[in-house]
Amino acid sequence: MDIKGCTALVTGASRGLGRAYVDALFDRGATKVYAGVRDLASITDRRVTPLRLDVTSSDQITAAAAACTDVDLLINNAGAMMAKPIIDPEADVALSAEFETNVMGVVRMANAFAPILARNGGGCIANVLSVVSWYVYPFNATYCASKHAALAVTNALRVQLKAQATLVVGVYAGFIDTDMAARVSGDKTPPAQVANRTLDGVQNGSDHVFADKAAENIWAMVRSDPRQLEAMSQQLWDEGHSWTVRKTGKGE
């Protein structure tokens, strides 16, 4: 689909990757961008249409769908990461919070906006996933589980929405240079790169967007021999090569 002249809704739009999506959309000629945020005061960009939207709230999603009937591009960017392994006293709390935003938020948004997209000619849903949709980083296993599930949701949406001509895009990236990965050392991808590669994929009709070198490399491993990824996860765990991130609230 063409970005120029489109009406987009970006969840988690107040900062980081969400803000990069807003900028990239306007750079490419989007007519209107709804910025879905939990706190309307966080929006200072006069170009956008602020929208109170916590993706864990069914009521707010219903209200958003009623208010945004002109949307033809939905970018499910809101996410939460708690950084917990599976064997951990707080694993169930982390898993619940991450699934509520990263999985159920996508499901709720898709159910609310699929009929709107159909009425507007099909349009597109772009879901921000991760390279850990394909393998487990053991120190952050609850988040990985949520992204595995979000990948399954994305694939299911693609099948179900094909008949209404809705493009469903999965976006994969490694560490992105945002607050969520502020304490991560090593290479991080600029948010603008992820946003622009996503919109390139939307314009080209791509089902999958590999937003950085990490995604390209890990996808090559998935295709060639997934056991490499299992061995890598085990080595990371055995050697204790952990990284830490600060906890993030739901719908960030």
N, C-alpha and C positions, 0 to 999 in steps of 0.2 A: 504494500500500500504506500501511497505518497504521504510523506510527512507534511509537505506544504499544504496548508489549508485544513489540516486535521484538527480535531478536538481531542485532547488527551487528558487522562487522569493519572497522576503519579502518586502512589501511596508512600508514606514516609518521606515527604518532600521537603522537610524543613532544613535539612543539612546533608552533608556528605554526598553520597551517590544520588540521592533523591534530588538534591539541588542541581547536580550536574545534569541529570535528565531534563530538568526544567530548562536550563540554559541551552542545552543541545536542541531541544524541541523548538524553542524560539529562534535559534540560529538557523534552523532549517525551514522556518516559515509556518510553524503551527499557528493556527488562528486563535486558539484558546487552550490554556493549560489549567486544569483544576489541580491545586496543590493540597493533597490530603495530609492533614496533620492533626495531632491530638490537641495542640495548643495554637489557636489562631494568632496569638500574639507573636509567635515565632516567625510569622511570614511578614517580611518587609518589602518584598519585591512587588512593585505595583503592576507588573505585567500579568501576574497570575490571578486566578480566582481562588481565594482561600476556601477550604472545605474542611469542616471539623470531621475528622475520620480516624477513629481507632479501629483497626481491623479485627480486634477481638470483640467488638461490640456489634451484635446483630442489628440493634436498633439504629446505630449510626450508619451502618452500611445500607440499611433500608432507606433511611433518609437521604443518603448520598445518591442512591439510584433514582429516587424520586426527583432530586434536584438536577441531576446531570444526564438528562435524556439525550443529549447531543453527542455523547462520547463515542468515538470510533477507534480509540487506542487506549487500552488500559495497561499500565505498567505496574505490576505488583512488586514493589521494591521494599516495602516495610519488612523489617526483620528483627529478630532478637537472638542474641548469643550469650550463653551463660558459662561456657567453658568448663564442662564437667566430664570426667570419665564415667563409664557405666557403673563401676564398683565405687560408689561414693555415697556418703550419708545424704547428700542433697541431690542425687541423680534424678530422683522422681520429680522433685520440684523443678529442676532445670528442664527436664524433658517435657513436662507439662507446659511450662511457659513457652518454650521454643515451638512446640507443636501448635499451641494455641495461635501464635502469630504466623509462623513460617509455613504451616500446613493448613490449619483451619481458616486462617485469614484469607489465604488464596482460594480455598474452596468457597467460602462465603462470598468473596468478591466476584468470583466467576459465576456463581449461581445468580447473583443480583444483576450482573451486567451483561451476561450472555444474551438475554432477550433484547437488551438495548442495542448491542452490537448487531444483532440480526436485523433489527428494524432499520439500522443505519448502513446496511449493505454488507455486513460481515465483519469488517475491521480486523482488529488484532488484539490479542492478549500476550504480553511479554512478561514472563516470570523470571525474576532474578534468583538463580539457583547458586551453585558453587561447584568447584572441583570436588568438594567432599560429598557431592551427590553420587560420586562413583567409587569412593573408597573411604576408609575410616582413619581419621587422625585420632589416635587413641586418647589423647588428653582432652579432646573436645568431642567425645563420642556422642553425647546427647544431641549436640547441634548437627553432627553428621547424620544421625538418625532422622532428624527433622528434614534435612535436605534430601536424603534418600527418598523419604515419603513425598516431598514436594516435587521431586522428579517424576514419581509415579503419577501424581495428580496432574502434572503438566502433560504427560504422555496420554493420559486418559482424556483430558480435555481436547487434545488434538484430534483424537478419534471421534469423540462425540460431537464436536463442533465443525467437523469438516463439511457436513451437509449444509450448514448455514454460511459457508465460505469465510469462516473466521480463522485467520492465521494464528497459531499458538506457538510462541517462540520460547525456548529455554535458553537462558543466558548463564554462561559458566565463566568463572574467574577465580584466580587465587586470591591472595591477600590484596585488598584494595586500601588505598591510603585515605582512610576515614577514621573517625573516632572509634569505631568498633575494633579496629586493629591498631590502635594508637601505641600499644605496648609491644607490638610484634616487631622483632628486628628482621633485617633482611629486605629483599626487594619487595616493593609494593606497587601496584598498578594505579596510575592516576585515575580518579573517578571519571574525568572527561573522556578518557580512552574507552572505558567500559560503556559509557553512555553513547558515544558515537559509534562504536562497533555494534551496539544493540540496534540503533536506528538504521545503520547500514543493512543489518539483517532484516529488519522490518521492511525496508524499502525493496530489498531483493527477494523477499518472500522466503527467507530461510527459516527452517524449523529450529535450528540450533545455532547459537552464536558463541564462538570461542573468543572471549574478550581479551585474553592476554596469552603470553607465552606459557605460563603455568597450565592454563587450560588446554592449550595445544599439545603440550608435552604429556600431560597425564592422560588425555584422551588417546594419544598414540599408544600409551602403555595399556590402556583398557582394551584396545583393539588387538594388540600384539600378544600380550600375555598378562592377564589380570593378576596372576600369582606374584608378579613383580611388586604390585601395590600391596598385597598382603604381607610380603616379606619386608617392604619398606615400613609399613605400620608396625610390624613386630620389632624391627630394629630401633625405630624411634622410641618405642615403649621400653625396650630392654636397656637402652642407653640413657633413658631419662631426658631426652631432648624435648623438653616441654617449653611452651611459651604461655604467657598469661595475658589475659585481656580483662579490662574492667567489665563488670556486669552492665548490661544495657536494659533499659525498660522495654516493655512491650510496644510494638508498633514503631520502633525507631527507624 
